[in-house]
């Protein structure tokens, strides 16, 4: 389930947006201040952040500068500030989008999903698969959770990469066998299940990774990054 962090000092807008995106199937954390968002981001680990600009204390521009010290996930400004200089500043600070209030929540949902998908594609092209807090470095065969390396066997690593590359798809035993072994026979099913069991047991030792690999009974597995 993709996670969205919503940040807005208007609590009524925050509540409406939270209910809308939860109805879309997202896990949502709503913060009424930038200070609260900066505390939550390292534990909630969002896949996208929707950030207001005009807030008391730390404004959205300063918040983004601080957020970029800990995360590179897409940040979308959702704001009533319409000046071109503000849009330019927001984008130069590293926001992926600048959306003006009031806006269509359906359009905002589409923008969010596009940026999440694009972010995952970019990290994959650079040899990294990232599903916070999980990071898979393909070039040096390393798997990390919040910068702590998870030690996997070669077969466990290959299975994890296979599933992660097909995020949210149901990967049948046959499909896994063909991708990892070049073919599939019934005897391969037991080996796949053993490696999946060991992999899940190791991942369950890390907060945030407990349910990333789901068993699809009678069929195979699904990665839920």
N, C-alpha and C positions, 0 to 999 in steps of 0.2 A: 504494500500500500504506500503510495507516494505521500510524503509529508510536506505540508505548507505551513510556514510561519507568517502570520498576519500581524502587522504592526500599525496601529492607528490610535490616536488619542481620543477619537470620537467613538465612545463605547457602543452607541446605537449602530453605527456603520459596522463596527467590528463584529457585533452579534449577528447582524444580517448576513454579512459575508461569511462568517464562520458556519452558520447554518446552511448556507447555499453550498459551500464547498464540501462540507461533510455529507450533504445529500448527493454530491457527485462522486463520493467514494474516497475522498482524501482524508487523511488524518491531519487535523488542524490544531495548531496552538495559536491562541490569540493573545497578543500583548498590547497593553494600553500605553506603553512608553518604550523608547529606545533602550533605556537602561534595563528594563525587564527583558527585552529581546536579546540583548547582549549576554545576559545571564543564561537564557534558555537555549541559545543556539548550540552550545557545546554538548548539551545533554539531549535535546530534542532531535538534533541533526536533520534539519529540513532538506528537502530536495529543491525547494524554491522559497524565496522570501519576498513577500509583497509589503512594501515599506512606504509609509506616508513621509512627506517632507516636513510639513509645518507641525512640529510637536514641541512642547515645553521642555526645558532642559537641553538634552542632546537632540538636535534636529536630524532629519533623515540623511542629509549629506554627511554629517559627522559620523552618524551611526554606520553608514556604508564604509567609510574609511576605516573604522574600527573592525567591522565585520570581515573585511578583506584580509585582516591579519590572521584569521582563523579558518576561513572557508572561502571557496571559490564557486559555490553554488550560485545559480542565477538569482539576481535581485531585480525586481520590477518596482519602479516607483509608481505609486498610485496617489495622485495629489491634485489639489486645486490650483497649484502654481503653474500659470500658463505661459510665463515669459520665456522667450527663446533662450535667454541666458541661463535660466534655471534648467531647461531641458539639456542644454549643452553641458552644463556643469554635472548634472546627474549622470549622463552617459560617459563623460570623461573620467568620472570617479570609478566607473566600472559597472554601472547598471546595464542590463541587457535590454531594458525597455522603459519607456516613460509614458504612462497612461494617465489621461486627465479625468478628473471627477466632474460630473457624474459619468459613469461608464456602464456599459452592458456587462453584467456578470458572466453571461455566456461567452462574450468576446474575451473577457479577462481569463476565463477558464481555458479557452483555446490557446491564448498566448502563453499561459503557464505551462500547458502540456507540450507545446512546441518547444519552449525553452528547456524544459526538463529533458525531452528527447534529444534535442540538439546538443545539450551539455554532455549527455552520456555518449553520443556519437563522437564528439570531439575528443573526449578522454580516451575512447576506444582507439581512435586513429593514432593517438600519440603513445600507444602502448600501455594505457592504463584503463582499467575498468573500475569505476568508482560508484559505490552505492553506500553512502555514509551510514555507519562508520567503517564500512568495509572498503578496502582499497586493494586491487589486484594489479601488480606490476608485471606485465607480460614479458618485458624484455629481460628481466633478471629473475623471473619465477619467484616473486615474493608476494605474500599475502599479509596484509596488515589490518589491524583494528586500532584506530586512534594512535597510529605510529608504533604500536606494539606488534612485532612479527608473530604470525601464527605458523607454527611448524607443521607442515603437511608432508606426507609421502608423495612421490611422483604421481601415483594413481589418484590419490585424493585431490591433488592440485589440478590434474587434468580434468577430473570430473567436475570440480568447482568451476573451472573456466568454461567448460562445455555448457553447464547450466546457466552461468552468468551471461554468456553471450546470447542466450535465448531467454532473456529475462521475461518472466510472466507467461512463457509458453509452457505447455505440457510436453515434457520430453519423455517419450516412451522408452522402455528398455531397449527396444529395437533401434530407435533413433540414436540413443546414447552409444550403443554398441557399434553402430556404423560409423559414427563420428570419431570414436576413440580407438576402435580396433580395425576399422575398415570393413567390418562385416559383423553378423550377429548369428549366434546359435543359442539354443535354449540354455545351455550350460553357462553362458555369459551372464545370465540374469542374476545368479547367486553372487558372482564376483562383484557385479555392479551394486547389488544391495549391501554387501559387506563394506565396500568402500564408502558408500553413501552413509551407512550407519556410523562408521568411524569419523567421517568428515563432519557429520551433524553433531556428534558428541564433542568434538574439538571446538566447533563454533559455539556450542551452547555455553561454553565457559566464558564467553565475552558478552557483556551487556550490549543489546541492540542486534545481535546476530542469532538469537535463539530460534527464531521462526523463519529464517531466510530460505531454508530448503524445506519445502512441503512435500509430503508423500501423496501421490495421487493413486489411491488404492487400486491395485490390479493393472495399472498402466505404467507408472514410472515416477518422475519427480518434476517439481516446478520451482524455479528460483524466484523469490519475491523480494527483489531489491528496491 
